[in-house]
Amino acid sequence: MDQQQLWLWKKQIQQELDRTMDFWLRHSHDQEYGGFFTCLARDGAVYEEVKYVWLQGRQVWTYCRLYRTLPRFCRPEILNAAITGGEFLIRHARISADSQKCAFVLTRDGKAMKVQRTVFSECFYVMAMDELWRATGQRKYRRKGKAVLENVSEDGHELPGSLGRHQNPGHAIEAGWFLLCYAVKHQDPELSKVAIQNFMVQPFQTGWDQEHGGLFSFLDVDGHCPTQLEWNMKMWWPHTEALIAFLMAYFEKRDAKLLQQFEKVFEFVFSKFTDPEHGEWFGYLSQEGKVALNIKGGPFKGCFHVPRCLYMCELILDKLLAEKV
């Protein structure tokens, strides 16, 4: 692979990560009650003050991970903001003092507004506590995370009809790089093949819009019209997962076709989602690739998918460049 091209990708990704983090550091911190605002307009203005536990946990995780692993983010204000966010979660995320169930939505000052039956609030609470423990060395955060983790279990079954035919390219590709990480760690070449071919390449081939570019949000595996109203929108997060997945797969296998897929996604992302004027990415595009919602954050989009993607891609590109092939 041309080292010059790798260097150009790395430079662009590094600059985009810096712009993205600057956006959240400037606009999202609630100095009065703690925690983070995530419902932010294009320019960072707060348009809704409620707080989503998923996104509170994700932002704590992001701040701590960058603080620990990238020297330019090892700054006191980042760690202090993460600690403040973590303490807000400890005080308010659980629906009662004797419960390990976490709310989904909180008021600005931390009162539970909505509770879901899913386990995602708990998952991101645990992720936040784990990273806080690693960043601060304070074992109380590890204890808080383990207390909630022990109350989470898995359950699932096949669904009939259109629910059973539901295809989500973004989650399939995301699962692919999860599996690839596991396969590499445990030296399992067969699992690596499955992770790349079945969870990355195939979902990408069927999920990519050949006419307009970008990944569809949802598809029906039998070719019927999906029932989700937003099925043909191009959302930010599947594209972040694809960037991670194909660059990681290339690093492990050195298959040029995998890097070509990374380049295809990279070109779409940096021409459609990014906002050089204000920073961060637009989250929701039409099928044609036009900005459908000009907000930068909301109930499901916060400081997580974009910085995690850029951070991981920067590290992988650093390793490739260090080889000086």
C-alpha positions as CSV (number, residue, x, y, z in Angstrom):
1,M,0.0,0.0,0.0
2,D,1.2,3.5,-0.9
3,Q,2.6,5.0,2.3
4,Q,1.7,8.5,1.1
5,Q,-2.0,7.6,0.9
6,L,-2.0,6.1,4.4
7,W,-0.4,9.2,5.7
8,L,-3.0,11.4,4.0
9,W,-5.8,9.3,5.5
10,K,-4.2,9.5,8.9
11,K,-3.8,13.3,8.7
12,Q,-7.4,13.8,7.7
13,I,-8.7,11.5,10.3
14,Q,-6.6,13.0,13.0
15,Q,-7.8,16.5,12.2
16,E,-11.4,15.3,12.1
17,L,-11.0,13.7,15.5
18,D,-9.7,17.0,16.9
19,R,-12.6,19.0,15.5
20,T,-15.1,16.5,16.7
21,M,-13.8,16.5,20.3
22,D,-13.5,20.2,20.3
23,F,-17.2,20.4,19.4
24,W,-18.3,18.3,22.4
25,L,-15.8,19.9,24.8
26,R,-17.1,23.3,24.0
27,H,-20.8,22.7,23.8
28,S,-22.0,19.6,25.8
29,H,-20.9,20.1,29.4
30,D,-23.6,20.9,31.9
31,Q,-21.7,23.1,34.4
32,E,-24.7,23.4,36.8
33,Y,-26.0,19.8,37.2
34,G,-23.2,17.7,35.8
35,G,-23.4,15.2,32.9
36,F,-23.7,16.2,29.2
37,F,-26.1,17.8,26.9
38,T,-26.4,15.7,23.7
39,C,-29.3,17.4,21.9
40,L,-27.2,19.9,20.0
41,A,-27.9,21.9,16.9
42,R,-25.5,22.2,14.0
43,D,-23.6,25.0,15.8
44,G,-23.6,23.3,19.2
45,A,-26.6,25.2,20.6
46,V,-28.6,23.1,23.1
47,Y,-32.2,22.5,21.8
48,E,-33.3,20.0,24.5
49,E,-32.0,19.6,28.1
50,V,-33.0,16.0,28.9
51,K,-30.2,13.5,29.3
52,Y,-30.0,10.1,27.8
53,V,-28.2,7.5,29.9
54,W,-26.9,5.7,26.9
55,L,-25.1,8.8,25.8
56,Q,-23.9,9.9,29.2
57,G,-22.1,6.6,29.6
58,R,-20.8,6.7,26.1
59,Q,-19.3,10.1,26.5
60,V,-17.6,9.2,29.8
61,W,-16.1,6.1,28.0
62,T,-14.9,8.3,25.0
63,Y,-13.3,10.9,27.2
64,C,-11.5,8.3,29.3
65,R,-10.4,6.2,26.4
66,L,-8.9,9.2,24.6
67,Y,-7.3,10.5,27.8
68,R,-5.6,7.1,28.4
69,T,-4.5,6.3,24.9
70,L,-3.7,9.4,22.8
71,P,-1.2,11.8,24.4
72,R,-2.8,15.0,22.9
73,F,-6.0,14.2,24.8
74,C,-4.2,13.5,28.2
75,R,-5.5,16.8,29.6
76,P,-6.9,17.5,33.0
77,E,-10.1,19.1,31.7
78,I,-11.0,15.9,29.8
79,L,-10.5,13.7,32.8
80,N,-12.3,16.1,35.1
81,A,-15.3,16.2,32.7
82,A,-15.3,12.4,32.5
83,I,-15.3,12.2,36.3
84,T,-18.1,14.7,36.6
85,G,-20.1,12.7,34.1
86,G,-19.4,9.5,35.9
87,E,-20.5,10.9,39.2
88,F,-23.7,12.2,37.6
89,L,-24.4,8.6,36.4
90,I,-23.7,7.2,39.8
91,R,-26.1,9.6,41.5
92,H,-28.9,9.5,39.0
93,A,-28.8,6.6,36.4
94,R,-30.3,3.9,38.6
95,I,-34.1,4.2,39.0
96,S,-33.8,3.7,42.8
97,A,-31.1,3.3,45.4
98,D,-31.9,-0.5,45.8
99,S,-32.1,-1.2,42.1
100,Q,-29.4,-1.9,39.4
101,K,-31.9,-1.0,36.6
102,C,-30.9,2.2,34.8
103,A,-33.3,4.7,33.3
104,F,-33.3,5.6,29.6
105,V,-34.1,9.3,29.9
106,L,-33.4,11.8,32.7
107,T,-34.3,15.3,33.4
108,R,-31.5,17.8,33.3
109,D,-31.1,17.5,37.1
110,G,-31.2,13.7,37.0
111,K,-34.8,12.6,37.6
112,A,-35.9,9.5,35.7
113,M,-38.4,10.3,32.9
114,K,-38.4,7.0,31.0
115,V,-37.3,3.4,31.6
116,Q,-36.8,0.8,28.9
117,R,-36.9,-3.0,29.1
118,T,-33.6,-3.3,27.2
119,V,-30.2,-3.6,28.8
120,F,-28.4,-0.8,26.8
121,S,-28.5,1.8,29.6
122,E,-26.9,-0.7,31.9
123,C,-24.3,-1.7,29.2
124,F,-23.1,1.9,28.7
125,Y,-23.1,2.6,32.5
126,V,-20.8,-0.4,32.9
127,M,-18.6,0.7,30.0
128,A,-18.3,4.2,31.6
129,M,-17.4,2.8,35.0
130,D,-14.8,0.5,33.5
131,E,-13.0,3.3,31.6
132,L,-13.2,5.6,34.6
133,W,-11.5,3.0,36.8
134,R,-8.8,2.6,34.2
135,A,-8.3,6.3,33.8
136,T,-8.3,7.3,37.5
137,G,-7.2,4.1,39.2
138,Q,-10.1,4.6,41.7
139,R,-11.6,1.1,42.4
140,K,-15.0,2.5,43.4
141,Y,-15.8,2.9,39.7
142,R,-15.0,-0.7,39.0
143,R,-17.3,-1.7,41.9
144,K,-20.1,0.4,40.7
145,G,-19.8,-1.1,37.2
146,K,-19.7,-4.7,38.4
147,A,-22.8,-4.2,40.6
148,V,-24.8,-3.3,37.5
149,L,-23.2,-5.9,35.3
150,E,-24.2,-8.7,37.5
151,N,-27.9,-7.8,37.0
152,V,-27.8,-8.0,33.2
153,S,-28.7,-11.1,31.3
154,E,-29.3,-12.1,27.7
155,D,-32.4,-13.6,26.1
156,G,-33.4,-14.0,22.5
157,H,-35.4,-16.0,20.0
158,E,-36.2,-16.1,16.3
159,L,-38.9,-13.9,15.1
160,P,-41.5,-14.7,12.4
161,G,-42.3,-12.6,9.3
162,S,-40.6,-9.3,8.4
163,L,-39.0,-9.1,11.8
164,G,-37.2,-12.4,11.1
165,R,-36.0,-11.1,7.7
166,H,-34.7,-7.8,9.1
167,Q,-31.2,-6.9,8.0
168,N,-29.2,-4.2,9.6
169,P,-25.9,-3.7,7.7
170,G,-24.4,-1.4,10.3
171,H,-24.8,-3.8,13.2
172,A,-23.6,-6.8,11.2
173,I,-20.4,-5.0,10.2
174,E,-20.0,-3.8,13.8
175,A,-20.3,-7.4,15.0
176,G,-17.7,-8.3,12.4
177,W,-15.0,-6.2,13.9
178,F,-16.0,-7.3,17.4
179,L,-15.5,-10.9,16.3
180,L,-12.3,-10.1,14.5
181,C,-10.8,-8.6,17.7
182,Y,-11.8,-11.7,19.6
183,A,-10.4,-14.0,16.8
184,V,-7.0,-12.2,16.7
185,K,-6.7,-12.2,20.5
186,H,-7.4,-16.0,20.7
187,Q,-5.5,-16.8,17.5
188,D,-8.5,-18.3,15.7
189,P,-8.0,-18.0,11.9
190,E,-11.3,-19.7,11.1
191,L,-13.3,-17.2,13.2
192,S,-11.3,-14.4,11.5
193,K,-12.5,-15.7,8.1
194,V,-16.1,-15.8,9.3
195,A,-15.9,-12.4,10.8
196,I,-14.6,-10.8,7.6
197,Q,-16.5,-12.6,5.0
198,N,-19.9,-13.2,6.7
199,F,-20.1,-10.1,8.9
200,M,-18.3,-7.5,6.9
201,V,-18.0,-8.3,3.2
202,Q,-21.4,-9.8,2.6
203,P,-23.5,-7.2,4.6
204,F,-21.5,-4.5,2.9
205,Q,-22.2,-5.9,-0.6
206,T,-25.9,-6.1,0.0
207,G,-26.2,-3.0,2.1
208,W,-24.3,-0.5,-0.1
209,D,-26.5,1.7,-2.3
210,Q,-25.0,1.2,-5.8
211,E,-26.8,4.3,-7.2
212,H,-26.2,7.0,-4.6
213,G,-23.5,5.5,-2.4
214,G,-23.6,4.9,1.3
215,L,-25.1,2.1,3.5
216,F,-28.8,1.6,3.8
217,S,-30.1,1.6,7.4
218,F,-32.3,-1.4,7.0
219,L,-33.1,-4.1,4.4
220,D,-35.3,-7.1,4.0
221,V,-33.1,-10.2,3.2
222,D,-35.7,-11.6,0.8
223,G,-35.9,-8.3,-1.1
224,H,-39.3,-7.1,0.1
225,C,-39.8,-3.4,1.0
226,P,-38.5,-2.9,4.6
227,T,-41.1,-1.8,7.1
228,Q,-38.9,0.8,8.8
229,L,-39.8,4.3,7.6
230,E,-36.1,5.3,7.7
231,W,-34.8,2.2,5.9
232,N,-33.2,4.1,3.0
233,M,-31.6,6.9,5.0
234,K,-27.9,7.0,5.3
235,M,-27.1,7.3,9.0
236,W,-23.7,8.2,10.5
237,W,-23.0,5.2,12.7
238,P,-23.1,2.3,10.2
239,H,-20.4,4.2,8.2
240,T,-18.2,4.6,11.3
241,E,-18.5,0.8,11.9
242,A,-17.5,0.1,8.2
243,L,-14.4,2.3,8.4
244,I,-13.2,0.5,11.5
245,A,-14.1,-2.9,10.2
246,F,-12.4,-2.7,6.8
247,L,-9.3,-1.0,8.0
248,M,-8.9,-3.5,10.8
249,A,-9.5,-6.4,8.4
250,Y,-6.9,-5.0,6.0
251,F,-4.4,-4.7,8.8
252,E,-4.9,-8.4,9.7
253,K,-5.1,-9.9,6.2
254,R,-3.4,-7.4,3.9
255,D,-6.1,-8.0,1.2
256,A,-6.2,-5.0,-1.1
257,K,-9.9,-5.5,-1.7
258,L,-10.6,-4.7,2.0
259,L,-8.7,-1.5,1.8
260,Q,-10.6,-0.5,-1.4
261,Q,-13.8,-0.9,0.6
262,F,-12.4,1.3,3.4
263,E,-11.5,3.9,0.7
264,K,-15.1,3.8,-0.7
265,V,-16.6,4.4,2.7
266,F,-14.0,7.1,3.5
267,E,-14.7,9.1,0.4
268,F,-18.5,8.9,1.0
269,V,-18.2,9.9,4.7
270,F,-15.8,12.9,4.2
271,S,-17.9,14.3,1.3
272,K,-21.3,13.9,2.9
273,F,-21.3,13.7,6.8
274,T,-18.5,16.0,7.9
275,D,-19.1,19.7,8.7
276,P,-15.8,21.7,8.4
277,E,-17.5,24.9,9.6
278,H,-18.8,23.7,13.0
279,G,-17.2,20.3,13.6
280,E,-18.8,16.9,14.3
281,W,-20.9,15.0,11.7
282,F,-24.4,15.3,10.5
283,G,-26.1,12.1,11.5
284,Y,-29.0,11.7,9.1
285,L,-28.8,11.9,5.3
286,S,-31.5,11.2,2.6
287,Q,-31.0,8.3,0.3
288,E,-29.4,10.7,-2.2
289,G,-26.9,11.8,0.4
290,K,-28.4,15.2,1.3
291,V,-28.5,16.4,4.9
292,A,-32.0,15.5,6.2
293,L,-31.5,16.6,9.8
294,N,-28.9,19.3,10.5
295,I,-28.6,18.5,14.2
296,K,-25.3,17.2,15.6
297,G,-26.7,15.3,18.5
298,G,-30.0,13.9,19.8
299,P,-31.5,10.9,21.6
300,F,-29.2,8.4,20.0
301,K,-26.3,10.4,18.6
302,G,-23.7,11.7,21.0
303,C,-20.0,11.7,21.6
304,F,-19.3,8.1,20.8
305,H,-19.5,6.6,17.3
306,V,-17.6,9.3,15.4
307,P,-14.7,9.8,17.9
308,R,-14.4,6.0,18.5
309,C,-14.2,5.4,14.8
310,L,-11.6,8.2,14.2
311,Y,-9.6,7.2,17.2
312,M,-9.5,3.5,16.2
313,C,-8.6,4.3,12.6
314,E,-5.9,6.6,13.6
315,L,-4.3,3.9,15.8
316,I,-4.5,1.3,13.0
317,L,-3.0,3.7,10.4
318,D,-0.2,4.6,12.9
319,K,0.7,0.8,13.0
320,L,0.6,0.5,9.3
321,L,2.8,3.6,8.8
322,A,5.2,2.3,11.5
323,E,5.9,-0.8,9.3
324,K,7.4,1.4,6.5
325,V,6.5,-1.2,3.9
